[in-house]
Amino acid sequence: MKRALISVSDKTGIEVFAKQLSEMGIEIVSTGGTAKKIEEAGIPVVRVSELTGFPECLDGRVKTLHPVIHAGLLAVRGNEDHMAQLKELGIDPIDYVVINLYPFKETISKSDVTFEDAIENIDIGGPTMLRSAAKNFKSVTVVTDPRDYEKVASEIKSFGDTTYGTKYDLALKVFEHTSAYDTLIAGYLKKEAGKDAYPETLTMTFEKVQDLRYGENPHQKAAFYKVFGMEKGSLVDGEQLHGKELSFNNINDTNGALELLKEYDEPTVIGVKHTNACGAGSGYDIYDAYLKAYNSDPKSIFGGIIAANRKIDYRVAEEINKIFIEIVVAPDFDDDALKILKQKKNIRLIKLPSIMEKQPGGAYNLKKVAGGLLIQELDRPLMDEFETVTERIPTDKEKEDLLFAWKVVKHIKSNGIVIAKDKQTIGVGPGQVNRIWAVENCVKQALVDTKGSVMASDAFFPFPDSVEEAAKAGVTAIIQPGCFINDAASIEKANQYGIAMIFTGMRHFKH
């Protein structure tokens, strides 16, 4: 008689599956609450303690950690010595293992979880049996996901056993599952102890959100994964209210918009194209902010992403509907706004109530390179200091605009320059190989008179030519990191034109 060992925390569908196995002549062996549930469904069950001759002990911590169990799992069926030893020891093989683990992730997700509760929900016997069965997958079918019950039952009914391909796939699934499980435990313990964020060996676990239609280009396959415990304030926490599925580029661009949006507390709208801001505006309400963001660059925002930190009302919706926009993400939409925006079939509408929540401590920025991984802290702070280095001190209004522009330039590709006025970007010059080109492009594309505007640079000026160009454009104040050997030349040029200049002591390269 074939034998199945069943011990599950997630009991979804287990009575139906156990009944199917039992009806096909497979003996059911089980433990604790699982055995009780199966028995209550009228299915014959052999308790593990009956099999091992040893009682469960230590509050159930030790049940299946026994040679009778693991010899039954690990014996290679085609090995005559293995099978002779089983017979000599009076041990029967176990052919099917159905196990899922203590809910460690669900436990530590609770706001009131104690350290003791977390430790108690670290499964020991489950992973041990799963690994034993998966190692011997040619002989043992191991199931850890309730979604696989139907396929396994169907194959046993049709062929008398599962196929080799199914056994292999299920074994692979086990090692992926136990690896992620152990990584969550290690991450939790590291966080609780405040250990080094960059250990000698780095393990991380991500959960798939969805397969994507394609990557950056149609010929590239792609998928979207989330980091456990860091959903709040990110796109994975949003609810899509309308439109087709998000693409790789949609997600990447929207993430860029959200990261910039989090820098502002007042009503603000960000327009993004290819991860760079093409327009940003802060105003007395979200309608005023939207008009500023749109009028920053009406041409580039076409087909772009809009992120807002206040509810979208019908006035904003009517303005958005005048052009083609890929995505609108906001904390909420009123009913009238939804009616207006849903008139367009392809626009994606995402409700993200936690839109202003920043990523918690321990969040990383990751960049894959050939043969390795670059990992760094998120670029959180804005500046080290706020030091005026010129003869003229910026006015209060200039300071407001300088801070507004500094937040934008932090989030565009380097070399980056932003020109702003009245809390509105009027020129964005990202991603140039030298700084003067970024300045020139920024001034050239400005659709609003740059006279009386301010300029932000994500890194120091290597030469005073950038200040010279700023003066020609009518810029009255500049914010930049400073801290360069040639700072004196830029300061002198600013003094020559009566431009106020602030050093922050902190650069914001974004590559």
N, C-alpha and C positions, 0 to 999 in steps of 0.2 A: 504494500500500500504506500502510495506517495504521501508526503507530509508537508503541511504548510505551517510556518510559525508566523503568527500575527500579533503585533503589539504596536498600537498606534495612539498618538495623542490627538491628531485630527481624525475623528471617527466618521467623516463624511463618506457615505456610501459603503461603509465596511460591512454592514449586515447583508446587503445584497451580494457583495463580492464573496463573502464567506459562505453564503448559501450556495452560490454558483460552484465554488470549489468543492464544497461538501457533496453536492449532488453529482459531481463528477468522480466521486470516490476518493477524494483527497482528505486525509485526516487533518483536523484543525487543532493546533497547539497554540495556547495563548496565555496571557498574563493579566492579572489585576482587573482594571476597569474594562479593558478590551474583552477579556474573557466573559465578564458579566454581561456586557452588551450583546455579545454573540449568543450566549446562552439564553438571554431573554427573547431573542428572535427565534428560539426553538432549534438551534443548530448545535449538534454534539461538539463538545470541546474537551480536550485534554489539557489540564493545567500544567504549566512548566514544572511546578514542584513535583508533580506525579512522575514526570519524565526524568528529572534529575535525582529524585529521591532526597532532595534537600529543600527546606522551606525558604520562602522569601524572607529576607531579614533586613535589618537596619532601615526600617520605614520604607521598604521597597527598593532601597538603593542597590541591593544585590538580589537579582532574580535569574538573569540569563547568563551571568558570567560563570560558566561551568563547562567542564570538558565535554559533557554529553551534548551540549548545544553546539559548541564550536567545532568539535570533531565531526558532528553531523553536517556542519556547514562546509568545512574545509576539506573533507575527504574527496580526493579526485576519483571520480567513478571509474575511469579507465586504468587506475593504478591498482594492480592486484594486491600489493602489500597493504595499501590503505584500506581496501575493502576487507581484507582478511583481519586486520587489526580491529576494525569496527565490529566484525562478527565476534571476535574473541572477547571484546569488551562489552558486548551486548548493546551496542549503540546503533540506532537506525539513522540513515541519512535524512537530512532535511532538504527538500527539493524546491520549496518556495518560501521566500521571506518577504513579509509585508510589514514594513516599519516606517513610521515617521517620528520625528524627534520631539522632545520636550520643547514647548514654545518659548525659546529663549528670546527671540526677537520681539515677540508680542509682549513678553514680560518686561523687558527693559524699555519698551515704548511707553509704558504707563508713567504718568507724571509723578505718582507717589511710590514708585518702586523702591524697595530697600535693597541694599547690597546683599543681604542674606537671601532675599527672594530671588535675586538674579543668580546667585551661586547655586541655589537649590534647583534651578531650572537649567542647569548644564547637564545634558544627557551623557551618560557614560556607556551603559549597556547597548543603547540603540546604535550609536555610531560604530561600536565594536562589531556588532552583528552585521550591520550593513557592509562594513569593510570586508569582513570575512566572506560574506556571500558574494560580494562583488569581485573579490579576488578569484573566487572559484566559479565565475559566471558561466563557464562552459557546462557546469553541472547544476548550478543553482540559479533560479530566476529571482531577482531581487526587485521589489517594487516599493518606492518611497513616495510616489505621487498618486493621489486618488484618481487623477485624470487618466492614468494608465490601466486602471482596473478592467475596463471594458475590453481593451485590446488583448490583455493577457488572458482573460476568460475566454474570449473568442478563439484565440489560437490554441488553447488547451483543448477546447471542445472540438475544433476542426482537425488538429494534428496530433492530439495526445500530449502535447507539450508546446512550449513557446519555441519559436525559431531561433537559430543562432544569432541572426541580426538583431532581434528584439532583446535577447539576453545581453548582447554586447552594448546596445544603446542604453539599456536600463542600468547596467554596471557603470557606464560612463556618467550617467545622470547621478548615481550615488556619490561618486567621488567629487563631482562638481558641488553637490549638495553638502557633503560633509566638510569640504574645503571652505565653502562660504560660511557654514555654521561655526567652524573653529575660528575663522577670521573675525566674525562678529564678537565672539567671546574675547579674543585677544584684544580687539579694539576697545571693547568695554572696559576690560581690566586696565589697559594702558591709560585710558581717559580718566578712570577713577583714581589712579595713582599719580596722574600728572606726569607720566613718563615722556621721554624724548619723542618729539613728533617725527623725527627722522631716524628710525632704528636701523640696525645693520641689515636686516632683511625686511622688506616692505611687503605687506599683504593687505589687499583691499578687496572689498566685495561690492558688486553692483547688481541691481535687479533690473531685468529687462522691462521697459515700459511698453515698447512696441517695435516691430520691424518697420523700417522706413521704405518708401517706394524706391529711393536711391539716395546716394550720397551727394557730395558737392556737384557731381556731374552724373548724368543718366547711366553711365557705364560702371559706376561704383556702387557696390552693395553697402547697406548701412543699417544700423539699429540705434535705438535710443535707450539708454540705461539711466537709472537713478542711484544716488548714494543714499543708503539707509540713514535715517535720522537727520537729513538735511533737506527735506522736501519743502518746508515752509519758506515762502518768499520766492520759490523757484518755479519754473514752468510746470514741473511735474505735479505741483499742488493746485494747478489751475483746472477749471472746468470749461471745456470747449462747448459753447452754446450754439455754434453755427459754423458751417463751412466744411470743406474736405479735410482729410488728415494733414497734419503738419509734415513738412519735408525736413531733411537734414539742414538745409540753408535757413528755412523758416525758424527752426529751433535755435540755431546758432545766432542768427540775427536778433531774435527776440530776447535771448539771454543777454546780448550786448546792450539792448535797450533797457532791460530791467536793471542791470548793474549800474548804469548811469542814472536811471531814475531814482534809485535808492539814495543818491547823494543829496536829494532835495526834500525839504519838508513842506514848502509852500506849494500851491497848485502848479503843477508842471507837466508838460507834454514833451516827449522825446520822439523824434522821427529818425529812423535808422535805415541805412542801406548798406549791405555787405559789411555788417558789424560796426560801421562808422556812423556817428551821428551826422545826419544831413540837415537837421534842424532841431533846435531846443528852445523852449520858451517857458518862463515862469510869469504868472500873472495874479491878479486879484481873485480870479475864479478860473475854472478849467476851460471855459470858452475863450477867455482872453489868452490863456496859455496856449491853447491850440492854434489860434490865429497867429500868434508869434512864431510858433514852431513851423507852421505851414508857410508863412510868408518869408521865413529864413531862406528857403530854397524850394519854391513850388515845383520846379522841374525835377529835382532829384528825389523828392518824397514820393513821386509817382511810382507805384509798385513796391513801396517800402513797408516798414513796420511802424506802428504808432503805439506808444506806451504812455499811459496817463495814471497819475496817482490820486485821482478823484473819480467819482462816478460819472459815466458818460450820460449826458442828458440829450434831449431831442435837438437842441441848438447845435451841439457839437456833432451829433449824428448827421444832421442835414449838411454840415460842412464837409464831413468825411465822405459822404456819398457823392459829392461833386467830382471826385477823382477815383482812380483805381488804387486801392490799398489792399495788401495781402493779409495783414493781421492787425487787429486792435486788441490790446490787452489792458485791462483796467480792473480796479477793485470791484466794480459793479456796473450795470447798465440799467437805466430805468426802462419801463415798459415801452414808452413811446420811442426811445432810442433803438430798442431791439426791433420794433416794427419797421423803422426806417432802414436800419442797417441790413436786416434780413431780406430786403428787396433785392440785394445783390447776392447771387448764388455762391460765388467763389470766395467772398471775404470770410476770414476766420475770426470769430469773436471768442475771446477767452476771458472768463471771469476769474480773477485771482485776488480774493479778499486779503491775503497775506502779502500783498505786493510790496509793502514797505519794510517787511521783515528781512533783516540782514542775515547772511549765513552765519551760523554759530562758530565759536572757536573750534579749531581743528579742521576747518575747511581748507582745501588745497586748490591750487591751480596746477593742472597737469598738462604736459605737452609731450606727445610721443615723438621720439626721434628714432632713426634707424639704429636698431640694436639696443635701445634703452629708453628711459623715461626721465624727463625733467620734472621736478616737483618743487613747488614753492608756496609760501604763504600767499593768501590773497592780498592784493594791494589795497589795504584799508585806509590808512591815514591820508589826510590831505596835504599836510605840511608840517615841518619841524618848527618853523618860526615865521613871523610876518614882519620883515624888516624893510623899511624904506631906505634905499641906498642913494637916492638922488636929492638934489637941492629942493625940488618941489615935492611936497607931500600930496598924495592923492586925496581928492575930496571924498566925502562919505558916499556919494552916489558912485563915484569911480570904484571905491572899495567894494560896493555891492556887486557891480558889474565884473570886477576882477575876480571875485570869489565865484560868481556864476560861471565865468569863462574857464576858470581853473578846474572846476569840476568836469566840464565837458572835455577839455583837452586831456585830462587824466584817462579818458576812456576811448580815445581815438588812436589809430595806429601811428607809430613814430616814423619819421620825425613829424610832429604834429603842431599846428598853429590854429588858434581860434580867435576870431575877432567878434566882439559882442557889444551891444548897446541896449540899455533899458531892459536888461535880463532877457535878451534875445540874441541868438547867434545870427550874425549877418555874413559870416564867412568862416568856412571850415576847410583847413588845408592839411589832410592827413597823409601819412605813408610816403613821404618823399625821401630820397637818398641824401639830400642836404637841406639844411634849415632855410636857406634863403629861397629855395624853390617853394617850400611850404608856405612861406610868407607871401611870395608873389602870387601863387595860386589862390591863396585865401583872399587876398585883396581883389584879384581879378574876377572871382566868382561872386563877390558881394553884390547883392541886388538893392541894398539899402545904402544910403550915403554913409561912408565910413568916418566922416568928420565927427569928432567927439566920441569915438569908440575907444574900447580898450582891447588889449591883445594879451593872450596867454600862450606860453610856449612850454611844452612838456619837458624840455631840457635846456641847459644853458645856451647862450649865444656864443659860438666860437669866434665870431667876428662882429664888428659893429654894423655890418651891412644890413642886418635884419632890423636894427633900430632906425637906420636911415630910411628903409622902405616903409616902416611903420609911420614915421614922421610924414613922408610924402602922402600917405593915405589919410592923414588927419588923426591918427591915434594919439590919445592924450595920456595914457597910462599903460604900463606893461607889467605883467607878473611872470616871473621865471624862477627856476631854482637857484641860479647863481652858482657860486662855489667853483669857479673856473679861473685858471691862471690869467685869462684875458678879460676878466670882468671889468677892469678899470676902463678899457676902451669903450665898452658898451655903456657904462655909466657916464663917461665923458660925452658920448654922442647924445645920450638922453638929456643931459643937462644943456647941451647946445641947443636942443629944440624945445626945451621946457617940458619934457615928458617926465612924468612921475614913474619911478620903477621900484617894484617890490621884489625882494628875494624870499623864497620859501624855504630854502635849504633842503629841499626834497624834490627829486625828479620823478617822472612817471612814464618811463619807457613802456611801450606796449608793442611787442613784436608778434 
